[in-house]
Amino acid sequence: MEIDLAQAAAPLSKYVANLSESGEIVILDSGKPVAKLVALSTESEKRVPGLDEGLVQISEDFDAPLPPEIANGFGI
C-alpha cells in the first residue's frame, strides 16, 4: 500500500490496522517514497542454550600480544 504524506496526517490508527493486511505502508511525498510503516513481529522464538556448542573454537593464544607491525598500525 502506498499513501501520500498528506494522507498520512490522517488518523494513524487506520493505517496501523491495515498493516496486518498489507504488510507495509510506504509514505510518499510528491510521489517519492520517504518512509515505510511496517508491523512489528510480536512473536519471538524461545532461545535454547547450547545449540551452537562445539561450533566455535578459540585458539589458546587468542589474547596474546599482537606482532609489532600490526600493533603499530593501531597506534599501540
DSSP file (Angstrom, degrees, kcal/mol; ACC not computed):
  #  RESIDUE AA STRUCTURE BP1 BP2  ACC     N-H-->O    O-->H-N    N-H-->O    O-->H-N    TCO  KAPPA ALPHA  PHI   PSI    X-CA   Y-CA   Z-CA
    1    1 A M              0   0    0      0, 0.0    25,-2.6     0, 0.0     2,-0.4   0.000 360.0 360.0 360.0 139.4    0.0    0.0    0.0
    2    2 A E  E     -a   26   0A   0     23,-0.2     2,-0.3    25,-0.0    25,-0.2  -0.982 360.0-179.0-124.7 138.3    1.2    3.5   -0.8
    3    3 A I  E     -a   27   0A   0     23,-2.6    25,-3.4    -2,-0.4     2,-0.1  -0.966  28.4-111.9-134.1 152.8   -0.1    6.7    0.7
    4    4 A D  E >>  -a   28   0A   0     -2,-0.3     4,-1.9    23,-0.2     3,-0.5  -0.483  31.9-113.0 -79.1 153.7    0.7   10.4    0.2
    5    5 A L  H 3> S+     0   0    0     23,-2.7     4,-0.8     1,-0.3    24,-0.1   0.858 118.6  55.6 -55.6 -38.5    2.3   12.3    3.0
    6    6 A A  H >4 S+     0   0    0      1,-0.2     3,-0.6     2,-0.2    -1,-0.3   0.879 107.4  49.6 -63.4 -37.0   -0.9   14.4    3.3
    7    7 A Q  H X4 S+     0   0    0     -3,-0.5     3,-1.9     1,-0.2    -1,-0.2   0.846 102.0  62.3 -68.9 -33.1   -2.9   11.3    3.7
    8    8 A A  H 3< S+     0   0    0     -4,-1.9    -1,-0.2     1,-0.3    -2,-0.2   0.726  89.7  69.1 -66.2 -20.2   -0.6   10.0    6.4
    9    9 A A  T << S+     0   0    0     -4,-0.8    -1,-0.3    -3,-0.6     3,-0.2   0.676  83.6  92.4 -71.3 -15.7   -1.5   13.0    8.5
   10   10 A A  S <  S-     0   0    0     -3,-1.9     5,-0.1    -4,-0.2    -3,-0.0  -0.120 105.3 -46.9 -66.1 174.6   -5.0   11.4    8.9
   11   11 A P    >>  -     0   0    0      0, 0.0     3,-1.0     0, 0.0     4,-0.7  -0.221  51.3-149.5 -52.5 121.8   -5.6    9.2   11.9
   12   12 A L  H >> S+     0   0    0      1,-0.2     4,-2.4     2,-0.2     3,-0.5   0.801  89.6  70.7 -64.5 -31.3   -2.6    6.8   12.2
   13   13 A S  H 3> S+     0   0    0      1,-0.2     4,-2.2     2,-0.2    -1,-0.2   0.829  92.3  59.2 -59.3 -31.7   -4.7    4.0   13.8
   14   14 A K  H <> S+     0   0    0     -3,-1.0     4,-1.1     2,-0.2    -1,-0.2   0.916 109.8  42.2 -61.4 -43.5   -6.4    3.5   10.4
   15   15 A Y  H <X S+     0   0    0     -4,-0.7     4,-0.8    -3,-0.5    -2,-0.2   0.877 111.4  54.0 -73.9 -37.9   -3.1    2.7    8.8
   16   16 A V  H >X S+     0   0    0     -4,-2.4     3,-0.8     1,-0.2     4,-0.5   0.894 106.3  53.8 -62.8 -38.5   -1.8    0.6   11.6
   17   17 A A  H >< S+     0   0    0     -4,-2.2     3,-0.5     1,-0.2     4,-0.3   0.836 106.9  52.5 -63.3 -32.5   -5.0   -1.5   11.4
   18   18 A N  H >X S+     0   0    0     -4,-1.1     4,-2.5     1,-0.2     3,-0.8   0.633  88.1  82.9 -78.3 -14.2   -4.2   -2.0    7.6
   19   19 A L  H <X S+     0   0    0     -3,-0.8     4,-2.9    -4,-0.8    -1,-0.2   0.870  84.2  57.3 -60.2 -37.8   -0.7   -3.3    8.3
   20   20 A S  H << S+     0   0    0     -4,-0.5    -1,-0.3    -3,-0.5    -2,-0.1   0.821 113.6  40.8 -64.7 -28.1   -1.8   -6.8    9.1
   21   21 A E  H <4 S+     0   0    0     -3,-0.8    -2,-0.2    -4,-0.3    -1,-0.2   0.899 127.6  28.0 -83.7 -44.5   -3.4   -7.0    5.6
   22   22 A S  H  < S-     0   0    0     -4,-2.5     2,-0.3     1,-0.1    -3,-0.2   0.700  87.9-139.6 -96.3 -20.2   -0.8   -5.2    3.5
   23   23 A G  S  < S+     0   0    0     -4,-2.9    16,-0.9    -5,-0.3     2,-0.3  -0.105  77.2  20.1  87.6 -38.0    2.4   -5.9    5.5
   24   24 A E  E     - B   0  38A   0     -2,-0.3     2,-0.4    14,-0.2    14,-0.2  -0.990  61.0-146.6-158.7 155.8    3.8   -2.5    4.9
   25   25 A I  E     - B   0  37A   0     12,-2.5    12,-3.4    -2,-0.3     2,-0.5  -0.994  14.3-152.7-127.6 124.4    2.7    1.0    4.0
   26   26 A V  E     -aB   2  36A   0    -25,-2.6   -23,-2.6    -2,-0.4     2,-0.5  -0.852  11.0-146.0 -97.5 127.9    5.0    3.3    2.0
   27   27 A I  E     -aB   3  35A   0      8,-2.8     7,-3.1    -2,-0.5     8,-1.4  -0.835  15.9-158.8 -97.8 127.1    4.6    7.0    2.6
   28   28 A L  E     -aB   4  33A   0    -25,-3.4   -23,-2.7    -2,-0.5     2,-0.5  -0.790  13.0-161.5-107.1 145.6    5.1    9.2   -0.4
   29   29 A D  E >  S- B   0  32A   0      3,-3.0     3,-1.5    -2,-0.3   -25,-0.1  -0.972  86.8 -17.1-124.7 114.5    6.0   12.9   -0.6
   30   30 A S  T 3  S-     0   0    0     -2,-0.5    -1,-0.1     1,-0.3   -26,-0.0   0.859 131.2 -52.2  55.7  38.3    5.2   14.3   -4.1
   31   31 A G  T 3  S+     0   0    0      1,-0.2    -1,-0.3     0, 0.0   -27,-0.0   0.427 117.4 111.0  83.4  -0.6    5.2   10.8   -5.4
   32   32 A K  E <  S-B   29   0A   0     -3,-1.5    -3,-3.0     1,-0.0    -1,-0.2  -0.901  74.3-111.5-110.0 135.6    8.6    9.8   -4.0
   33   33 A P  E     +B   28   0A   0      0, 0.0    -5,-0.3     0, 0.0     3,-0.1  -0.412  42.8 161.1 -64.5 131.7    8.9    7.3   -1.1
   34   34 A V  E     +     0   0A   0     -7,-3.1     2,-0.3     1,-0.4    -6,-0.2   0.535  61.5   9.3-125.0 -17.6   10.1    9.0    2.1
   35   35 A A  E     -B   27   0A   0     -8,-1.4    -8,-2.8     2,-0.0     2,-0.4  -0.988  56.1-142.8-159.5 160.9    9.2    6.5    4.8
   36   36 A K  E     -B   26   0A   0     -2,-0.3     2,-0.6   -10,-0.2   -10,-0.2  -0.998   7.5-155.9-133.7 130.7    7.9    2.9    5.4
   37   37 A L  E     +B   25   0A   0    -12,-3.4   -12,-2.5    -2,-0.4     2,-0.3  -0.929  23.2 175.4-105.2 119.2    5.5    1.8    8.1
   38   38 A V  E     -B   24   0A   0     -2,-0.6     2,-0.2   -14,-0.2   -14,-0.2  -0.917  31.5-110.4-126.5 152.2    5.8   -1.9    8.9
   39   39 A A        -     0   0    0    -16,-0.9     2,-0.3    -2,-0.3   -23,-0.0  -0.555  31.2-126.7 -78.0 141.8    4.2   -4.1   11.6
   40   40 A L        -     0   0    0     -2,-0.2     2,-0.5     1,-0.0    -1,-0.1  -0.675  22.2-117.0 -85.8 143.3    6.4   -5.4   14.4
   41   41 A S        -     0   0    0     -2,-0.3    -1,-0.0     1,-0.2     0, 0.0  -0.683  23.9-170.3 -78.8 127.0    6.5   -9.1   15.0
   42   42 A T        +     0   0    0     -2,-0.5     2,-0.4     2,-0.0    -1,-0.2   0.588  62.9  85.7 -93.1 -11.9    5.2   -9.9   18.4
   43   43 A E        -     0   0    0     -3,-0.0     2,-0.4     2,-0.0    -2,-0.1  -0.730  55.7-178.6 -91.5 137.0    6.2  -13.5   18.3
   44   44 A S        -     0   0    0     -2,-0.4     2,-0.2     3,-0.0    -2,-0.0  -0.998  28.0-117.9-133.7 140.7    9.7  -14.4   19.4
   45   45 A E        -     0   0    0     -2,-0.4     2,-0.3     1,-0.1    -2,-0.0  -0.530  32.9-113.6 -75.7 139.4   11.3  -17.8   19.4
   46   46 A K        -     0   0    0     -2,-0.2     2,-0.2     1,-0.1    -1,-0.1  -0.566  34.1-120.8 -72.6 131.3   12.4  -19.0   22.8
   47   47 A R        -     0   0    0     -2,-0.3    -1,-0.1     1,-0.0    -3,-0.0  -0.495  18.6-153.1 -76.5 140.6   16.2  -19.3   22.9
   48   48 A V    >   -     0   0    0     -2,-0.2     3,-1.1     0, 0.0    -1,-0.0  -0.952  18.3-131.1-115.0 113.0   17.6  -22.7   23.6
   49   49 A P  T 3  S+     0   0    0      0, 0.0     4,-0.0     0, 0.0     0, 0.0  -0.305  84.0  23.5 -63.4 143.2   21.1  -22.6   25.3
   50   50 A G  T >  S+     0   0    0      1,-0.0     3,-1.3     2,-0.0     0, 0.0   0.487  73.6 127.1  88.2   3.9   23.8  -24.7   23.8
   51   51 A L  T <  S+     0   0    0     -3,-1.1    -1,-0.0     1,-0.3     0, 0.0   0.842  81.9  40.8 -64.0 -31.4   22.6  -25.1   20.3
   52   52 A D  T >  S+     0   0    0      2,-0.1     3,-2.3     3,-0.0     4,-0.5   0.237  82.5 142.9-100.0  13.5   25.9  -23.9   18.8
   53   53 A E  T <  S+     0   0    0     -3,-1.3     0, 0.0     1,-0.3     0, 0.0  -0.305  71.8  15.7 -58.2 131.8   28.1  -25.7   21.3
   54   54 A G  T 3  S+     0   0    0      2,-0.3    -1,-0.3     1,-0.0    -2,-0.1   0.330  99.4  98.4  88.3  -7.4   31.2  -27.0   19.6
   55   55 A L  S <  S+     0   0    0     -3,-2.3     2,-0.5     1,-0.1    -2,-0.1   0.727  77.7  56.1 -84.4 -22.0   30.9  -24.8   16.5
   56   56 A V        -     0   0    0     -4,-0.5     2,-0.4     2,-0.0    -2,-0.3  -0.931  64.9-170.9-115.3 131.9   33.3  -22.1   17.7
   57   57 A Q        -     0   0    0     -2,-0.5     2,-0.5    -3,-0.0    -2,-0.0  -0.980   8.7-153.8-122.9 134.8   36.8  -22.8   18.7
   58   58 A I        -     0   0    0     -2,-0.4    -2,-0.0     2,-0.0     4,-0.0  -0.924  21.7-122.2-110.6 126.6   39.1  -20.3   20.4
   59   59 A S    >   -     0   0    0     -2,-0.5     3,-1.6     1,-0.1     4,-0.2  -0.273  19.7-120.4 -63.2 148.9   42.8  -20.6   19.9
   60   60 A E  T 3  S+     0   0    0      1,-0.3     3,-0.3     2,-0.1    -1,-0.1   0.809 114.2  45.5 -59.9 -30.6   44.9  -20.9   23.1
   61   61 A D  T >  S+     0   0    0      1,-0.2     3,-1.9     2,-0.1    -1,-0.3   0.040  72.3 122.6-103.8  27.6   46.8  -17.7   22.1
   62   62 A F  T <  S+     0   0    0     -3,-1.6    -1,-0.2     1,-0.3    -2,-0.1   0.777  81.4  41.4 -61.5 -25.8   43.8  -15.6   21.1
   63   63 A D  T 3  S+     0   0    0     -3,-0.3    -1,-0.3    -4,-0.2     3,-0.1   0.184  86.3 126.5-107.2  17.2   44.7  -12.9   23.7
   64   64 A A  S <  S-     0   0    0     -3,-1.9    -3,-0.0     1,-0.1     0, 0.0  -0.359  74.0 -84.4 -68.8 153.6   48.5  -13.0   23.0
   65   65 A P        -     0   0    0      0, 0.0    -1,-0.1     0, 0.0    -2,-0.0  -0.252  49.3-108.3 -58.4 146.8   50.1   -9.6   22.2
   66   66 A L        -     0   0    0      1,-0.1    -3,-0.0    -3,-0.1     0, 0.0  -0.414  38.7 -94.6 -72.3 151.0   49.9   -8.6   18.6
   67   67 A P    >>  -     0   0    0      0, 0.0     4,-2.6     0, 0.0     3,-1.2  -0.385  40.7-111.5 -60.6 147.1   53.1   -8.6   16.5
   68   68 A P  H 3> S+     0   0    0      0, 0.0     4,-2.6     0, 0.0     5,-0.2   0.843 115.1  57.9 -52.8 -39.6   54.7   -5.2   16.5
   69   69 A E  H 3> S+     0   0    0      1,-0.2     4,-0.5     2,-0.2    -3,-0.0   0.818 114.0  38.6 -64.6 -29.0   54.0   -4.5   12.8
   70   70 A I  H X> S+     0   0    0     -3,-1.2     4,-0.8     2,-0.2     3,-0.6   0.888 113.9  53.5 -84.7 -44.1   50.3   -5.0   13.4
   71   71 A A  H ><>S+     0   0    0     -4,-2.6     5,-2.4     1,-0.2     3,-0.9   0.870 104.3  57.2 -58.6 -38.5   50.2   -3.2   16.8
   72   72 A N  H ><5S+     0   0    0     -4,-2.6     3,-1.1     1,-0.3    -1,-0.2   0.842  98.9  60.0 -62.5 -33.5   51.9   -0.2   15.3
   73   73 A G  H <<5S+     0   0    0     -3,-0.6    -1,-0.3    -4,-0.5    -2,-0.2   0.766 107.3  45.9 -64.9 -25.5   49.0    0.1   12.8
   74   74 A F  T <<5S-     0   0    0     -3,-0.9    -1,-0.3    -4,-0.8    -2,-0.2   0.402 117.6-113.5 -95.2   0.0   46.6    0.5   15.8
   75   75 A G  T < 5       0   0    0     -3,-1.1    -3,-0.2    -4,-0.3    -2,-0.1   0.778 360.0 360.0  73.7  26.1   48.9    3.0   17.5
   76   76 A I      <       0   0    0     -5,-2.4    -4,-0.2    -6,-0.1    -5,-0.1   0.429 360.0 360.0 -90.6 360.0   49.6    0.6   20.3
